[in-house]
Structure formats: structure tokens, C-alpha cells
Amino acid sequence: QVQLVESGGGLVQAGGSLRLFCAASGSIFRFSVMDWYRQAPGKQRELVATIRSGGSTNYADSVKGRFTISRDNAKNTTYLQMNSLKPEDTAVYYCHQRWFSNDYWGQGTQVTVSS
């Protein structure tokens, strides 16, 4: 079935930037809604950003203006550009794909922002 693999996480200082990658498989990618979620220890998983098949986007208020979600359908890849990072952005970031009633999750990539 569909496989999602995140990469690009790491340790960065506050104010820095990271770009997360989510490589998907399957011909359904270009028809899918792609999301980035994050989850910190002891916290609920929260939706960070969404990009739909037509390119429209939504962002959590906490990241709006700092994060940008994008997609490259030719590469079956979704990106999350994270700028002006804050310590509260520290979490495991997960790629999520939605296609009709189906959904798929990546394994997560750790983002740690030091103060």
C-alpha cells in the first residue's frame, strides 16, 4: 500500500530553519490531501498544516506565517518549510496522507529546537 517516509528533522537553534520531506508512493499522491502533524511527549497530536490536491493550504495558528507546506506531484513529495523556529515547535512531525476514506501515516521525524 501507500508508504510515507519523513526526513529532514534534526536539532536547530531558535530562530533557525528546517525543511521536512515526506516521500510518498503510489499513483494516488496527486489526488491526495497531505498533512503535517506534530506531537510532543504528553501532548495530543496536532494538525500543523494541510495542502490539498488543488494546492490550497491551511495552517495552525501557532505556525502561520512561519511554516509553509508545499508539494511536488512529479516527485510524490510533500514539504514543510519551517522558519523562525521556536522551542515550542519541538515535537515529532508526522506526514499524513488522505485519499477518500483512506489515510496513511509516516513514521515521524524528530524536530528539536533549542533556546
C-alpha positions as CSV (number, residue, x, y, z in Angstrom):
1,Q,0.0,0.0,0.0
2,V,1.0,3.6,0.4
3,Q,4.3,4.3,2.1
4,L,5.3,7.6,3.6
5,V,8.8,8.4,4.7
6,E,9.7,11.6,6.5
7,S,13.1,13.1,6.7
8,G,14.8,16.4,7.4
9,G,14.3,16.6,11.1
10,G,17.1,17.4,13.5
11,L,18.3,19.9,16.1
12,V,18.2,23.6,15.4
13,Q,18.6,26.7,17.4
14,A,15.6,29.0,18.0
15,G,15.2,31.3,15.0
16,G,16.6,28.7,12.6
17,S,15.0,26.8,9.8
18,L,14.4,23.2,8.8
19,R,12.8,21.7,5.8
20,L,10.9,18.4,6.2
21,F,10.4,16.0,3.4
22,C,7.7,13.4,3.0
23,A,8.2,10.9,0.2
24,A,5.1,9.1,-0.7
25,S,4.5,6.2,-3.1
26,G,1.6,5.3,-5.3
27,S,-0.3,6.9,-8.1
28,I,-2.8,8.4,-5.7
29,F,-0.5,11.0,-4.4
30,R,-1.6,13.8,-6.7
31,F,-5.2,13.2,-5.8
32,S,-4.5,13.2,-2.1
33,V,-4.7,15.7,0.8
34,M,-1.4,15.9,2.6
35,D,-1.0,16.9,6.2
36,W,1.8,17.6,8.6
37,Y,1.0,16.8,12.2
38,R,3.2,17.0,15.3
39,Q,3.2,15.5,18.7
40,A,5.2,16.4,21.7
41,P,5.6,14.0,24.7
42,G,2.5,14.0,26.8
43,K,0.6,16.1,24.3
44,Q,-2.0,15.3,21.8
45,R,-1.1,15.1,18.2
46,E,-2.0,18.3,16.5
47,L,-2.5,19.3,12.9
48,V,0.1,21.7,11.7
49,A,-0.5,22.2,8.0
50,T,-2.6,20.9,5.2
51,I,-2.2,21.0,1.4
52,R,-5.0,19.7,-0.8
53,S,-4.7,18.3,-4.3
54,G,-5.5,21.6,-5.8
55,G,-2.8,23.4,-3.8
56,S,-4.9,25.2,-1.2
57,T,-3.4,25.2,2.2
58,N,-4.3,25.6,5.9
59,Y,-2.1,26.2,8.9
60,A,-2.4,26.0,12.6
61,D,-2.4,29.5,14.1
62,S,0.7,28.6,16.0
63,V,2.8,28.2,12.8
64,K,1.0,30.5,10.4
65,G,3.5,32.9,8.9
66,R,6.4,30.7,9.8
67,F,5.7,27.4,8.1
68,T,5.0,26.7,4.5
69,I,3.6,23.4,3.2
70,S,4.1,22.5,-0.4
71,R,4.0,19.6,-2.7
72,D,5.7,18.3,-5.8
73,N,3.4,15.9,-7.6
74,A,6.1,14.8,-10.0
75,K,8.2,13.7,-7.1
76,N,5.4,12.4,-4.9
77,T,6.8,14.6,-2.2
78,T,5.4,17.0,0.3
79,Y,7.5,19.5,2.1
80,L,7.2,21.6,5.3
81,Q,9.5,24.6,5.3
82,M,9.9,25.7,8.9
83,N,11.3,29.1,9.6
84,S,11.7,31.2,12.7
85,L,11.6,28.0,14.8
86,K,10.7,28.3,18.4
87,P,11.3,25.8,21.3
88,E,7.6,25.1,21.4
89,D,7.9,23.7,17.9
90,T,9.8,20.8,19.3
91,A,7.9,17.6,18.5
92,V,7.9,14.5,16.3
93,Y,6.5,15.6,13.0
94,Y,4.4,13.2,11.0
95,C,3.3,13.2,7.4
96,H,-0.2,12.1,6.8
97,Q,-1.9,11.3,3.5
98,R,-5.7,11.3,2.9
99,W,-7.4,9.7,-0.1
100,F,-11.1,9.3,0.1
101,S,-11.8,7.2,3.2
102,N,-8.2,6.0,3.4
103,D,-5.4,7.6,5.4
104,Y,-1.7,6.8,5.8
105,W,1.0,7.9,8.3
106,G,4.7,8.2,8.1
107,Q,7.0,7.1,10.9
108,G,7.7,10.6,12.1
109,T,10.8,12.7,12.3
110,Q,12.1,14.5,15.4
111,V,12.5,18.2,15.4
112,T,14.2,19.7,18.4
113,V,14.5,23.5,18.8
114,S,16.9,24.7,21.4
115,S,16.6,28.1,23.1
